[in-house]
Amino acid sequence: MDVIDLFEEISAPRRGGRRPARREAAAGAAPIEVEDAVAVVLAEIDEIAKATFRSITLATMLKLVARRRK
């Protein structure tokens, strides 16, 4: 994770600015509510990915590379 952090921003950028005008979505939910729900799901996916990368050490990655070369 430290190596990834050196080269990439590992947290999702915060949205700024004002929100667009509120319109009704086809399913009856307001677009902002749908957008917020998608943001929650994406944040959960980001946390899962971060946990996965934290659990893999460089030594483990090098062993995986060595195994694939055989």
Secondary structure, DSSP 4 states (H G I P E B T S, - for coil): -HHHHHHS--SPPPP-SPPPPP---TTSS-HHHHHHHHHHHHHHHHHHHHHHHHH--HHHHHHHHHHHH-
